[in-house]
Amino acid sequence: MDLNWTPIAEEAARAARVLHPDRHAMPRPAHRRVMTVANQKGGVGKTTTTVNLAAALAMHGVRVLVLDLDPQGNASTALGVEHRVGTPSIYEALLGEIGLRDAVAPSTASPNLLCVPATIDLAGAEIELVSLVAREQRLRQALAPEVLDELGVDYVLIDCPPSLGLLTVNALVAAEEVLIPIQCEYYALEGLGQLLSNIDLVRSHLNTQLHVSTILLTMYDGRTKLADQVTSEVRQHFGGTVLRTVIPRSVKVSEAPGYGQTILSYDPGSRGAMSYVDAAREIALQGARMDRPVPADGPQRNGR
């Protein structure tokens, strides 16, 4: 046991990892990871989790691509990427009008962070995709390995809309991993069963590689017994899939997107920023040491 350890020393070390990312580089994954951030329940922190994990990884030396698949375009806003009507976006890439590479824009959050923005046009994509051939495969086709190789990205994080429609199905088909944010509140597990059922359906019929690899507990309020009860229940049910780090409820985290920033640039010394860095480090360490996992019902593709 380190006799010099104190809670204050631990907090100082965490802050240093946020404020001096160049000294605390995160490892690149053993193979490229494509992760869909999904939960059809609104307000659980999907977009917040996507952009802040992406920013934390990118600031610590890992190259990340964020796909904004939500017509609201909140991830694009938080990453400082233009998404007015007429901007090349994920909408045109899904319809095959442009290549994904032509829609990629750099984020103001980090030189290692890229984003494919969403415009309001994406709101009509669910209807337009219905009549297209291989409608569930459009995003996977756009995310061709040669495109990702050209971009040189280590992680692809896909931010989904709060629904289980065709856009979310495309995201599940395109990914190998699902990251589920779960808020530490009373209705935390409401609707989660439906999401897991849909993931099973996609794995059975469209994407045998898909599996839930990561669960992140968000909006944790240590002042309430309820938060501890939800945390305990989720950990008991999902085991090692749940990250050790929990994201605290924070006004600063909620404010940051309004300024076109992630919490790491808006208030880098805050508990929210430090927690997202800790969560990103867990994910990075997991990715660096993991072999490509083999789900029970199918083999994996070869690595990059």
C-alpha positions in Angstrom: 0.0 0.0 0.0 1.3 3.5 -0.9 1.6 5.4 2.3 1.6 8.7 0.4 -1.9 8.0 -1.1 -4.7 10.3 -0.1 -8.0 11.2 -1.7 -6.6 14.7 -2.5 -3.5 13.1 -4.2 -5.7 10.9 -6.3 -7.9 13.8 -7.4 -4.7 15.7 -8.3 -3.5 12.8 -10.4 -6.8 12.6 -12.2 -6.7 16.4 -12.9 -3.2 16.1 -14.3 -4.4 13.5 -16.8 -7.0 15.9 -18.1 -4.9 19.1 -18.0 -1.7 17.5 -19.4 -2.9 14.9 -21.9 0.5 14.9 -23.7 2.1 13.3 -20.6 -0.6 10.6 -20.2 -1.1 9.1 -23.6 -3.6 6.3 -24.0 -2.8 3.1 -25.9 -4.1 2.5 -29.3 -6.4 -0.6 -29.7 -5.1 -3.9 -30.9 -7.5 -3.6 -33.8 -9.9 -0.8 -34.9 -13.0 -0.7 -32.8 -16.4 0.4 -34.2 -18.8 1.1 -31.4 -22.4 2.2 -31.5 -23.6 4.2 -28.6 -27.2 3.2 -28.2 -30.2 3.5 -25.8 -33.7 4.3 -27.2 -34.5 6.0 -23.9 -33.9 9.7 -24.2 -32.0 11.8 -21.8 -29.5 9.1 -20.7 -26.4 10.8 -21.9 -25.8 9.1 -25.3 -24.5 12.1 -27.2 -22.7 13.5 -24.1 -21.0 10.2 -23.7 -20.1 9.9 -27.3 -18.5 13.3 -27.7 -16.7 13.3 -24.4 -15.3 9.8 -24.7 -14.2 10.7 -28.3 -12.6 13.9 -27.1 -10.8 12.2 -24.2 -9.4 9.5 -26.4 -8.4 12.0 -29.1 -6.7 14.4 -26.6 -4.6 11.5 -25.3 -3.2 10.4 -28.7 -5.9 8.1 -30.1 -7.4 8.9 -33.5 -11.3 8.9 -33.4 -14.1 9.3 -35.9 -17.6 10.3 -34.6 -20.6 9.6 -36.8 -23.6 11.8 -35.8 -26.6 9.7 -36.7 -29.1 11.8 -34.8 -31.1 14.3 -36.9 -30.8 16.8 -34.0 -27.1 17.1 -34.7 -26.1 17.6 -31.1 -22.9 15.7 -31.4 -21.9 17.9 -34.4 -22.6 21.0 -32.3 -20.6 19.8 -29.3 -17.6 18.9 -31.5 -17.7 22.3 -33.2 -18.5 20.9 -36.6 -20.8 22.8 -39.1 -24.1 21.1 -39.8 -26.3 23.6 -41.5 -28.5 22.4 -44.4 -26.3 21.9 -47.4 -23.3 20.7 -45.4 -22.0 17.4 -46.7 -23.3 15.0 -44.0 -24.1 11.4 -43.0 -27.4 11.8 -44.8 -25.8 12.0 -48.3 -23.4 9.2 -47.4 -26.3 6.9 -46.4 -28.1 7.5 -49.6 -24.9 6.9 -51.6 -24.8 10.4 -53.0 -21.3 11.0 -51.7 -18.6 8.9 -50.2 -18.2 9.0 -46.4 -14.7 10.6 -46.8 -16.3 13.6 -48.5 -18.5 14.2 -45.4 -15.7 14.0 -42.8 -14.9 17.3 -41.0 -12.2 18.0 -38.4 -13.4 18.8 -34.9 -12.3 21.8 -33.0 -11.8 19.6 -29.9 -8.6 17.9 -31.1 -6.5 17.3 -34.2 -7.1 13.6 -33.7 -10.9 13.9 -33.7 -13.0 13.7 -36.9 -16.7 14.0 -37.3 -19.3 13.2 -39.9 -22.1 15.6 -39.1 -25.8 15.3 -39.2 -28.1 17.9 -40.8 -31.8 18.2 -40.4 -32.1 16.3 -43.7 -31.5 13.1 -41.8 -35.0 13.4 -40.2 -36.4 12.1 -43.5 -33.8 9.4 -44.0 -35.9 6.7 -42.2 -38.6 7.0 -44.8 -36.2 7.3 -47.8 -34.1 4.3 -46.7 -37.2 2.0 -46.7 -37.3 1.7 -50.5 -33.5 1.3 -50.9 -31.8 -2.0 -51.6 -30.0 -3.4 -48.5 -31.5 -0.6 -46.4 -30.0 -1.9 -43.1 -26.5 -2.2 -44.6 -26.1 1.4 -45.9 -23.9 2.6 -43.1 -21.8 -0.5 -43.1 -21.2 0.0 -46.8 -20.2 3.6 -46.2 -17.8 2.5 -43.5 -15.8 0.4 -45.8 -12.4 -0.7 -44.3 -10.5 1.1 -47.0 -12.2 4.4 -46.1 -11.3 3.9 -42.4 -7.8 2.9 -43.3 -7.4 6.1 -45.4 -8.7 8.2 -42.4 -6.3 6.3 -40.1 -8.8 6.1 -37.2 -8.5 3.7 -34.2 -12.0 4.2 -33.0 -15.4 4.9 -34.7 -18.1 6.0 -32.3 -21.7 6.2 -33.7 -24.2 8.4 -31.9 -27.7 7.1 -32.4 -31.1 8.8 -32.2 -33.3 7.9 -29.2 -35.3 5.3 -31.1 -35.0 1.8 -32.4 -35.7 2.8 -36.0 -33.9 2.2 -39.2 -31.1 4.6 -38.4 -30.3 2.8 -35.2 -30.5 -0.6 -37.0 -28.0 0.7 -39.5 -25.7 1.7 -36.7 -26.0 -1.8 -35.1 -25.3 -3.5 -38.4 -22.2 -1.3 -39.0 -20.6 -1.9 -35.6 -19.1 -4.8 -33.8 -19.6 -3.4 -30.3 -22.4 -1.6 -28.5 -21.8 0.9 -25.7 -24.9 1.5 -23.6 -25.1 4.5 -21.3 -27.5 3.9 -18.4 -28.5 6.7 -16.1 -28.5 6.1 -12.3 -32.2 7.0 -11.9 -35.5 5.2 -11.1 -36.4 4.3 -14.7 -32.8 3.3 -15.6 -33.6 -0.2 -16.9 -36.9 0.7 -18.5 -36.8 -0.2 -22.2 -33.4 -1.8 -21.9 -34.8 -5.2 -22.4 -36.2 -4.1 -25.8 -32.8 -2.7 -26.8 -31.1 -6.0 -25.9 -33.8 -7.9 -27.8 -33.1 -5.8 -30.9 -29.4 -6.3 -30.6 -30.0 -10.1 -30.5 -32.2 -9.8 -33.6 -29.5 -7.9 -35.4 -26.9 -10.3 -34.4 -29.0 -13.3 -35.5 -30.0 -11.9 -38.9 -27.7 -9.1 -40.0 -24.4 -8.9 -38.0 -23.0 -11.9 -36.2 -20.1 -9.9 -34.8 -22.3 -7.5 -32.8 -22.1 -7.7 -29.0 -22.6 -5.4 -26.0 -19.0 -4.7 -24.9 -19.4 -1.7 -22.6 -22.0 -0.2 -20.2 -21.4 3.2 -18.7 -23.3 4.5 -15.7 -24.2 8.2 -16.1 -25.8 11.0 -14.0 -24.7 9.5 -10.8 -25.6 11.5 -7.7 -23.7 10.2 -4.7 -26.1 12.0 -2.3 -29.0 9.6 -3.1 -29.5 5.9 -2.1 -31.2 5.4 -5.4 -28.1 6.0 -7.4 -26.2 3.4 -5.4 -29.1 0.9 -5.7 -29.2 1.3 -9.5 -25.4 1.1 -9.7 -25.4 -2.1 -7.7 -28.3 -3.6 -9.7 -26.6 -2.9 -13.1 -23.3 -4.2 -11.9 -24.9 -7.4 -10.5 -26.8 -8.0 -13.8 -24.1 -7.1 -16.4 -20.9 -7.8 -14.4 -17.6 -6.9 -16.0 -19.2 -5.2 -19.0 -19.9 -2.2 -16.7 -17.0 0.3 -16.5 -15.7 1.0 -13.0 -15.9 4.7 -13.7 -19.3 6.4 -13.2 -20.1 9.8 -14.6 -21.5 12.2 -12.0 -24.5 14.4 -12.5 -23.0 17.8 -13.5 -24.4 21.1 -14.6 -21.1 21.8 -16.4 -21.4 18.7 -18.5 -24.9 19.8 -19.6 -23.7 23.4 -20.3 -20.7 22.5 -22.5 -22.6 21.7 -25.8 -24.3 25.1 -25.7 -20.9 26.6 -26.2 -20.0 24.2 -29.0 -17.5 22.4 -26.7 -17.0 19.1 -24.9 -16.6 19.2 -21.1 -12.9 18.6 -21.6 -12.4 21.9 -23.3 -15.2 23.8 -21.5 -14.2 22.9 -17.9 -11.2 20.5 -18.0 -10.7 20.5 -14.2 -14.2 19.5 -13.4 -15.3 16.1 -12.0 -17.3 15.5 -15.2 -14.2 16.0 -17.4 -12.0 13.8 -15.1 -14.6 11.1 -15.1 -14.9 10.9 -18.9 -11.1 10.8 -19.1 -11.1 7.9 -16.6 -13.8 6.1 -18.6 -12.0 6.6 -21.9 -8.8 5.3 -20.3 -10.6 2.1 -19.2 -11.9 1.6 -22.8 -8.5 2.3 -24.2 -6.7 -0.2 -21.9 -9.4 -2.7 -22.7 -8.9 -2.2 -26.4 -5.1 -2.5 -26.2 -5.1 -5.9 -24.4 -8.2 -7.5 -26.0 -8.1 -10.1 -28.7 -10.9 -9.8 -31.1 -13.8 -11.3 -29.1 -15.8 -14.2 -30.6 -19.6 -14.0 -29.8 -21.3 -17.3 -29.0 -23.1 -17.4 -32.3 -20.4 -16.4 -34.8 -16.8 -15.8 -35.6 -15.2 -12.4 -36.0 -13.8 -10.8 -39.1 -10.0 -10.4 -39.3 -8.4 -7.4 -37.8 -7.4 -4.4 -39.8 
